[in-house]
Amino acid sequence: MTTTLTTPGAARVDDETRRAGLRRMRTVATGLLVVMAVIYVLTHGRDGAWGFVNAAAEAGMVGAIADWFAVVALFRHPLGLPIPHTALVRRRKDDLGDSLEQFVTENFLTPDVMREKYLDAGVVLRLGEWVGRPENADRVVSEAVPFIVRAVERIDEDELRTLIDDVLLPRVKKEPLSPMAGHLLERIVEEGSHRGLVDLVARELHAWLALHEDEVQQIVRSRAPSWAPTWVNDQVTRRVYQEVLRWARDVKDDQHHNVRAALDSYLTNLASDLQHDPRSMAGFEALKERLLDHPEVSATGVRLGETLRSSLLDALTDPEGHLRTRMSGALSGFGQRIVEDAALRERLDSWTADLVVSLVERYGPEITSVISGTIRRWDAREASDKIELHVGRDLQFIRLNGTVVGALVGLVIHSVSLIL
């Protein structure tokens, strides 16, 4: 099956210009042949200097006709005669397409060439300069948000449940989490990240004790011996409450309280046991499996996923929202960092160049196959005419050169003949 080559409207003017140029050069080359023929006829049979002119004109005609034949034979049969090895472009169109594909593959889509051209283009730097402008970063986020929204909207409850039940939970069950949890707890204790939570618990405990004096005293009184006098129990109860309240206040206010130190020591030992003690590690893994086997874990995960999805959609669809503002700011900041940080830019250049080379090595043959595939679908006659339109004007210079060179060679041969 062949397809007809079509020319875009914007390119018709160029084709017309090429066609006019081709006609002019054909006229010039043919005119020079006619001039040689006229000179040959006028000087035929004359001696002296005219003999040299006649010989030059004769050889010029031979050269002009030979090169005319060679140029025409590329695209069609000369004079319409089916001479062998003529109309080469029409007959060997597919072979030319294969050769062109091979040429592009071997000389352009090579890893070294692609890496050099990519790095010379400075793609990462240009991209960083462009995206570093806030208005461009906003544009990128605005263009990307609809795709992100559609992707998030496609995640429904069934897919979330499948992801949790078939992927996440089996993976978590299979992976030993005790060493990871121990290492994380160790880092938290070392950096003191848990102290904020301890402060919160201490404040809430002191506040609860202060606000629930009657309840605390009732609990203590219920443990008092029945044989003791009532007034003694009341005195002891009030005293116990005051001591407990004072103790809670000391824990709350004193960052170096022995209770806090004891808690730090306990967490440090627990972190070490979770990483190195087989019994503690086994207990942690058993607790993990019991929790994951609970039917509410999956349902809770789905509900959390749905809540997160809804919140994310609301944040993405708000043009003035905090999330989109942060996305634009982060993207713009990253672009500016690329421009200012030469080391980062060099790493990104290396990574992206490796990616380009990998893509070329993997998909290069498929890309260049478009050349041969497209040429195979072209109509042979129209493809020949199209190629001649683009290169035919330059080929006419072969005819001109053949005429001139032929005339000079004829002049030399005639001179040598006379000398001999």
Buried (B, 14 or more C-beta within 10 A) or exposed (E): EEEEEEEEEEEEEEBEEBBEBBEEBBEBBBEBBEBBBEBBEEBEEEEEEBBBBBBBBBBBBBBBBBBBBBBBBBBBEBEEEEEEEBBBBBEEBEEBBBEBBEEBBEEEBBBEEBBEEBBEEEBBBEBBBBBBEBEBBBBBBEEEBEEBBEEBEEBEEEEBBEBBBEEBBEEBEEEEBBEEBBEEBBEBBEEEEBBEEBBEEBBEBBEEBEEEEEEBBEEBBEEBEEEEEEEEBEEBBBEBBEEBBEBBBBBBEEEEBEBBEEBBEEBBEBBBBBBEBEEBBEBBBEEBEEEBEEEEBBEEBBEEBBEEBEEBBEBBEEEEEEBBBEBBBEBBBBBBEBBEEEEBBEEBBEEBBEEBBEEBEEEBEEBBBEBBEEBBBBBBBBBBBBBBBEEBBEBBBBBBBBBBBBBBBBBEBBEEEEEE
